[in-house]
C-alpha cells in the first residue's frame, strides 16, 4: 500500500484494512466533531448502533491500577479521556444541577478538559458505581442531569 502523507488518512486506511469498523466510525466522528460538522440523520440511521451500545472501553469494570492512577473512587459522573479503548485520563465531574450557572459551568469545564486531553482522545462522561462505569455519554452530548441517581 502506498504511504500516505496524512496520519489521519493512514489511520483510517489501516482501520479499514483491518476491518476495525468501530475505530473507523469513531475516527470519522471525532474529525467531524473537531470541525463542528455533523452527520445527517439519514446517515446516522444507517449505522447499526443506538444509544444503548455506546461502550468506548473493552470492559466497563475498572482495574485496580485505573482506580489508583486516576483516583476513581466516588460514585458519580467522571469525565474520562479514552485512547485505544483504555482510560488515559479521568476527572471527577464537580457540578450538580443545583449549582448556580450550571449549564455555563459545564461548558467551561468540559471545554477545558477537552483542550487538555487533546484531539487524540475520545472524551466521555462516565457514571462510576462500585468500580464500574455503568453509563457513558459522548462529551459533546453530556447531560449529567439525565441520571436520577447523579
N, C-alpha and C positions, 0 to 999 in steps of 0.2 A: 504494500500500500504506500502511496506517495506521502511523504512527510508534509504535513500542513504547517503553515506559519502561525496559526491561531490555536492557543492551548484549549480554548473552549470548543472549537471545532474538532480538535483531536480527541477531546474527552467524549464529545457526542458520538463521533465515529467509532471510538473504541467501545462505548456502551452499546451502540447498535450492533457492532460485530459480535459482541459477547452476549447479545440478547438480554442485557440488563435493562429491561424496559422501565422499571421503577426509577432507576437512576436517570434514564433519558428524559422521562417526564418531569422529574424534579429539577434537572438542569435547565430544561426549557422554561419551566415555571419560574425559577429563580431569575433567569435572564429577563423574562417579561416583567417580573415584579420590580427588578432593579431599574428597569427603564420606564416603569409606571405604565406599562401597556397591559392589555387584558385579552383574554381569550373569549370568543363568543360563546353564548350559552349553548349553541348547537355543537360546537367543538367539545365543550366540557361534557355535554350529554353523551357524546360518543365514547368517552373514556369509561372503562368498566370499573369505576370506583364510585364511592359515595362517602359521606362524612363519617360513617362508621368504620371505614377502612383506613383512616389516617393513622398510620403507625410508623413513625420515622425511625424507630430503633428495631434492632433484631428481636429484642425482648424488652418488655416494659418493666421487668424486675431489675432493680439496681444491684450492682455488685458492692461488696464492702469497700472496695477501692474507690468506686464512684461516690459512694456516700461520704467517705472520709475526705477525698480530694475536693469535692465541691460542697461539702457540708450540707448535704440534702437530708435534713432530719425532721423539719417541721411539716405538719400536714398543711397542705395548701398549694397555691399556684407558685410555680417557678418559671422563669424564662430560661430556656435551655438552647444552647448552640450545638448543632449536630453536624458532624463530618463523617462520611463513610459509615453511617449507621451507629456512630458512637457519640456519647456526650463529650464535648470538648470544653464546655463552659456552662455554668448554671448560677443563677442569681435568684434569691427569694423575691417574689413579687411583693412590694411593700405596701400596696394600697388596697383599700376596700371601697365598695360603693358608698359607704358612709362618709368618706373623706371629702372635704371641700375641693372643688375644681377637679373632681375625679377623672373626667374624660381628658382634660388638658394634661394632667399629670401622667396618665397612661401614655399618651402620645409622646411626651418628652422623654419619659423613662425608656420606653421601647425603642425610640429613635436613637438614643444614646447607646444602648446596648447593641443595636444593630450596627452602628458605626464601629463600635469597639471590636466586635467579633468579625466583622467584615463580610464581604460578598461570598467568600468561600464556604461560609457556614449557613446551614438552614436553621432558621430560628422558629421556635415554637413556645407557646405557653403550655406547660405540662402540670397537671394536678398530681401532687405527691400524696400517697397514703400508704403507710406501713411498708416502706421500702419498694413501692411500685409506683410508676406513673400510670394512672388509671384514665386519664383524659388528655388529649392533645388538641391544640388549636394552632393553626398556622399563625405566625406573628402578625401578619397584616390583617387577620380576621379575629384577633384575640379579644374576647369578651368575657372576662372572668365572672361577671355577674350572671352568666348563663347557668352556672352551677349553684344549686340551692345550698350546698354544704360548704361553699367557699368562704 
